[in-house]
Amino acid sequence: MNAIPLSPVDYIFTGVGSQPITFAFSYSNKFDPEVLRNSLDETLEHFPILSSQLRKISENDYEFQINEDGLSFDIVESNLHFEEYSRIEQYITPVSSIEGEPLTKITLTQTPKGSILAVSISHALVDGFSYFHFLSSWARICRGDRILPPYLQRAVLSSNIESRSKKITSEDIHTGCGLFYSDKRSKLETGQHNHERIFISEETIKSYLGEINQEHNVSCTENDVITAYLWKKYIPMWYKENDDTMTYLTCPFDFRRVLSDFPKNYFGCALCFATAAIDFNGLLKASLGELALLIRNSVGKIKDDYILNSLTTLEDFRKQNGLAAIEEIHLKHPQHGIIVTNLTRMPILDLDFGVGAPVDFLTYAEVLGSAAILPAENGVEILVVHPSKGN
């Protein structure tokens, strides 16, 4: 099959500002390009959808068209030094999830100190789980090991959706999907990023968590605590207001583990969004525990009915408004929000293509006003992308 329909959630990651998933991994040893290319070809037999482009088939619909132009693989030589504050764009240009463009780009950079493997994949094709499912499978095939086959049928996300006659409003997008319907997303220009990296020790996280669980007699998670800390730290820094304006915290949620009868090896984007809110003054006064509880309660609402309603709402919205309106859906509140993604479960050690595991990595973020929680020794590292000064 050379044409595959998109699922409802795939569409929010198309068009301008669609946030591809992009990493660059640094290795202390050099890859053999021929071995890497041959193993990639074998891996794509299991993941054919990665070699695809978007094709518009109506005013309301795209399809993934599988063809040889859907994936690019380049090999370059460079004297660049891989450093913590390097720009990932030095190693790869992130994909654009628009019609006719390749939805997967891979670049192998050979340097005097080893190899850098950079991979950018459209978020319409993958979420974090699927991105690393592919990379881990590629590495295993390169080493001659067996893989967990992916479940490729996107219809599993559409089979339980029944269109409704109700007109979808911006309030429906927020309450039903945890998303925001606003002005059209703007294209992120090169150099517009203002990154910051911070470290939070495991000892600090456990200290906060212990205080919160004791104070409120609840079981919050480490992610709740870290996310609450970021909400309280950065919203007042970014948005200088002191009235009853609402502020919002959004967390992407992988629903593979909660949606009934859903394949755990589903290859695609299986995300919904938990969004918590508190007014600006309340945020300033709230303890980390109070914010963590808001986040925990928001995440706790994600069950079958919420997930299916979110998918149905997105489907109805697109059918009513067309593809162009998808670019008016935002993952975070455009003026007073932050989105936090937890990437601490990245299987870095699994990405051994026969030359050892990566020794370092860089990631790319296209959403201004976002934070990614990354694994680090004895704690976590947070990549924060500040809003532009005009925001």
C-alpha positions in Angstrom: 0.0 0.0 0.0 1.6 3.3 -1.1 -1.0 5.6 0.4 -1.9 5.8 4.1 -4.5 8.0 5.7 -3.6 10.3 8.6 -5.2 9.8 12.0 -7.0 12.8 13.6 -4.1 13.6 15.9 -1.5 13.4 13.0 -3.1 16.5 11.4 -2.2 18.9 14.2 1.5 18.2 13.4 1.2 19.3 9.8 1.7 22.8 8.3 3.6 25.7 9.7 5.0 25.2 13.2 4.4 21.5 13.3 7.3 20.6 15.5 9.3 17.7 14.0 11.1 15.4 16.3 14.8 15.9 15.8 17.9 14.7 17.6 21.6 14.5 16.8 23.6 11.8 18.6 27.4 12.0 18.9 29.5 8.8 18.8 33.2 8.5 19.8 33.8 6.0 17.0 33.1 6.3 13.3 30.3 4.6 11.5 30.8 2.6 8.3 28.4 4.5 5.9 27.7 1.5 3.7 26.8 -0.7 6.7 24.6 2.0 8.0 22.8 2.6 4.7 22.3 -1.1 4.1 20.8 -1.6 7.6 18.6 1.4 7.1 17.2 -0.1 3.9 16.4 -3.3 5.8 14.8 -1.4 8.6 12.6 0.5 6.3 11.1 -2.8 5.1 9.5 -2.9 8.6 8.8 0.9 8.8 7.9 1.8 5.2 5.8 4.8 6.2 9.0 6.7 7.2 9.7 7.1 3.5 6.7 9.3 2.7 5.4 12.7 1.8 2.1 14.5 2.5 -0.3 14.6 -0.4 -3.4 16.7 -0.3 -6.4 14.7 -1.6 -9.2 17.2 -0.6 -9.7 20.5 1.2 -10.0 18.5 4.4 -7.6 15.6 4.0 -4.0 14.6 3.4 -2.6 11.1 2.9 0.9 9.8 3.5 2.3 8.8 0.1 5.1 6.4 0.3 7.8 7.0 -2.3 11.6 7.3 -2.7 11.5 11.1 -2.2 10.0 10.7 1.2 13.3 10.1 3.0 16.7 11.7 2.5 20.0 10.2 3.7 23.1 12.3 3.5 26.7 11.7 4.4 29.0 14.7 5.0 32.5 15.4 6.3 33.0 18.2 8.9 35.5 19.5 11.4 32.7 20.7 13.8 33.1 19.9 17.4 30.0 18.4 19.1 29.3 20.6 22.1 26.4 21.0 24.6 25.5 24.4 23.2 25.9 23.6 19.5 23.0 24.4 17.2 21.5 21.1 16.0 20.9 22.9 12.6 24.7 22.5 12.1 24.1 18.8 11.6 20.6 18.6 10.0 17.8 20.8 8.7 14.6 19.7 10.5 11.9 18.4 8.2 8.9 20.5 7.2 5.6 18.7 7.5 4.1 20.3 4.3 3.0 18.8 1.1 5.7 17.4 -1.2 8.6 17.6 1.3 10.4 14.5 2.7 9.0 13.6 6.1 12.2 11.9 7.2 15.7 13.3 7.0 18.9 11.5 8.2 22.4 12.9 8.1 25.6 11.1 9.0 28.4 13.6 9.8 31.9 12.1 9.9 34.3 14.2 12.1 37.9 13.6 13.2 36.6 12.6 16.6 33.8 10.2 15.5 30.4 10.3 13.9 27.2 12.3 14.5 23.9 10.7 13.5 21.1 13.3 13.1 17.5 12.2 12.5 14.5 14.5 11.9 11.1 12.9 11.5 7.7 14.6 11.0 5.7 14.6 14.3 2.7 13.6 12.1 4.5 10.3 11.5 5.9 9.6 15.0 5.7 10.6 18.6 8.6 10.1 21.0 7.9 6.4 21.5 7.7 5.7 17.8 10.8 7.8 17.0 12.9 5.7 19.3 11.2 2.5 18.3 12.5 3.1 14.8 16.0 4.2 15.9 16.4 1.3 18.3 15.2 -1.2 15.6 17.6 0.3 13.1 20.5 -0.2 15.6 19.4 -3.7 16.4 19.2 -4.6 12.7 22.6 -3.1 12.2 24.0 -5.4 15.0 22.1 -8.4 13.6 19.6 -8.6 16.4 15.8 -9.2 16.3 13.3 -6.3 16.6 9.8 -5.7 17.9 7.7 -5.3 14.7 5.7 -2.1 14.6 1.9 -1.9 14.3 1.3 0.3 11.3 -2.5 0.4 10.9 -3.6 4.0 11.6 -7.2 3.0 11.1 -7.1 1.8 14.7 -7.4 5.4 15.8 -10.4 6.1 13.5 -12.5 3.0 13.9 -14.3 4.2 17.1 -14.9 7.8 15.9 -18.4 8.8 15.0 -18.8 12.3 13.6 -21.1 14.7 15.4 -23.2 17.5 14.0 -22.2 20.0 16.7 -20.1 22.9 15.5 -16.6 22.7 17.1 -15.6 25.9 19.0 -12.4 27.1 20.5 -13.7 26.1 23.9 -14.3 22.5 22.6 -10.7 22.4 21.4 -9.5 23.4 24.8 -11.8 21.4 27.1 -12.0 18.4 24.8 -8.4 18.2 23.6 -6.3 20.3 26.0 -5.2 22.5 23.0 -5.8 26.1 21.9 -7.5 27.6 18.9 -6.0 31.0 18.1 -4.2 32.9 15.4 -2.2 31.0 12.7 1.1 29.6 13.9 4.1 31.5 12.8 7.1 30.1 11.1 10.2 29.9 13.4 13.1 31.6 11.7 16.7 30.5 12.1 18.3 32.0 15.2 14.9 32.9 16.8 15.5 30.2 19.5 16.8 31.4 22.8 17.8 28.2 24.7 18.7 27.6 28.3 19.8 24.4 29.9 19.3 23.9 33.6 20.0 20.9 35.9 17.9 19.6 38.7 19.5 17.0 40.9 17.8 13.7 41.9 18.2 14.7 45.5 16.3 17.9 45.0 13.5 16.2 43.1 13.0 13.6 45.8 13.1 16.3 48.5 10.3 18.2 46.8 8.4 15.0 46.1 8.6 13.9 49.7 7.4 17.2 51.1 4.4 17.3 48.6 3.3 13.7 49.2 3.5 14.3 53.0 1.7 17.7 52.9 -1.1 16.6 50.6 -1.2 12.9 51.4 -1.2 12.1 47.6 1.1 10.2 45.2 2.4 12.8 42.8 5.2 11.7 40.4 8.6 13.2 39.9 7.4 14.5 36.5 4.5 16.3 38.3 7.1 18.0 40.6 9.5 19.0 37.8 6.7 20.3 35.7 5.2 22.3 38.5 8.6 23.8 39.2 8.9 24.9 35.5 5.4 26.4 35.5 6.1 28.5 38.5 9.6 29.5 37.5 9.1 30.5 33.8 5.5 31.9 33.4 6.2 34.9 35.7 9.5 35.4 34.0 8.0 35.4 30.5 4.8 37.2 31.0 4.9 40.3 33.2 1.3 40.4 34.4 -0.1 40.5 38.0 -3.8 40.2 37.6 -6.3 37.4 37.2 -5.1 36.4 33.7 -5.2 32.6 33.4 -1.9 30.7 32.9 -1.7 27.2 31.4 0.6 24.2 31.7 0.3 21.5 28.9 1.8 18.0 29.0 1.8 15.7 26.0 0.5 12.2 27.1 1.2 8.9 25.4 -2.1 7.1 25.6 -0.8 3.6 24.5 -0.7 2.5 28.1 -4.3 3.6 29.0 -6.5 3.3 25.9 -8.3 -0.1 26.0 -7.5 -2.7 23.4 -4.9 -0.4 21.8 -1.7 -2.0 20.4 1.3 -1.1 22.6 3.6 -1.2 19.6 1.5 1.2 17.5 3.8 3.2 15.2 2.6 6.7 14.8 1.5 9.6 17.0 -0.5 8.4 20.0 -0.7 11.6 21.9 -3.3 13.5 23.7 -2.8 16.6 25.9 -3.3 17.3 29.6 -3.7 21.0 30.4 -3.9 22.5 33.8 -4.7 26.2 34.6 -4.4 28.7 37.4 -4.7 32.5 37.3 -1.5 34.6 37.4 -1.8 35.7 41.0 -2.7 32.2 42.1 0.5 30.9 40.3 2.6 33.4 42.2 1.2 32.3 45.5 0.8 28.6 44.9 3.2 26.0 46.4 4.9 23.4 44.2 2.6 20.9 45.9 -0.6 22.8 44.9 0.6 23.1 41.3 1.7 19.5 41.2 -1.8 18.5 42.3 -3.4 20.5 39.5 -1.1 18.7 37.0 -1.8 15.3 38.6 -5.6 15.9 38.4 -5.3 17.0 34.8 -3.3 13.9 33.8 -5.7 11.7 35.8 -8.6 12.7 33.5 -7.0 11.0 30.5 -9.0 7.8 30.1 -10.8 6.2 27.3 -13.6 8.7 27.1 -11.3 11.7 27.1 -9.0 10.2 24.4 -11.8 9.2 22.1 -13.6 12.6 22.6 -10.3 14.3 21.8 -9.9 12.3 18.5 -13.5 12.9 17.5 -13.2 16.7 18.3 -10.1 17.0 16.1 -11.7 15.1 13.3 -14.9 17.1 13.3 -12.9 20.4 13.6 -10.9 19.5 10.5 -13.9 18.4 8.5 -15.8 21.6 9.3 -12.9 24.0 8.8 -10.4 22.4 6.4 -6.7 21.8 6.5 -5.8 25.5 6.7 -7.5 25.8 10.1 -5.2 23.1 11.5 -2.4 25.7 11.6 -4.5 27.7 14.0 -4.3 25.0 16.6 -1.6 25.4 19.2 -0.1 22.9 21.6 0.3 25.6 24.3 -1.5 28.8 25.1 0.1 31.3 22.7 0.3 34.1 25.3 0.3 32.6 28.8 1.3 29.0 28.5 4.2 26.6 28.7 4.4 23.0 27.3 6.6 20.5 29.1 7.6 17.2 27.5 9.2 14.4 29.5 11.9 12.7 27.5 13.7 11.0 30.4 12.9 7.5 29.1 14.9 7.9 25.9 16.6 4.5 25.3 20.0 6.1 24.6 22.0 2.9 25.4 19.9 1.0 22.8 21.2 3.3 20.0 24.3 1.2 19.5 24.9 0.6 15.8 27.9 -1.5 16.5 30.3 1.3 17.5 29.0 1.8 21.0 26.2 3.9 22.5 26.0 7.7 22.0 28.2 9.8 24.3 26.1 12.9 23.9 23.1 14.3 22.1 21.3 17.5 21.0 17.6 18.0 20.5 15.5 20.6 18.6 12.4 22.4 19.8 10.2 24.5 17.5 7.7 25.6 20.1 8.7 28.9 21.8 7.8 28.8 25.5 8.5 25.1 25.9 10.6 22.8 28.0 11.9 19.3 27.5 13.0 17.1 30.5 16.0 15.1 29.4 18.0 12.3 31.2 21.1 13.3 33.0 23.5 11.7 35.5 22.1 12.0 39.0 19.1 14.1 38.0 17.5 15.6 34.9 18.5 18.3 32.5 15.9 20.7 31.2 16.1 22.3 27.8 14.0 25.5 27.9 13.1 27.5 24.8 12.2 31.0 25.7 9.5 33.0 23.9 10.8 35.7 21.5 11.1 39.1 23.0 8.1 40.4 21.1 5.8 37.7 22.6 
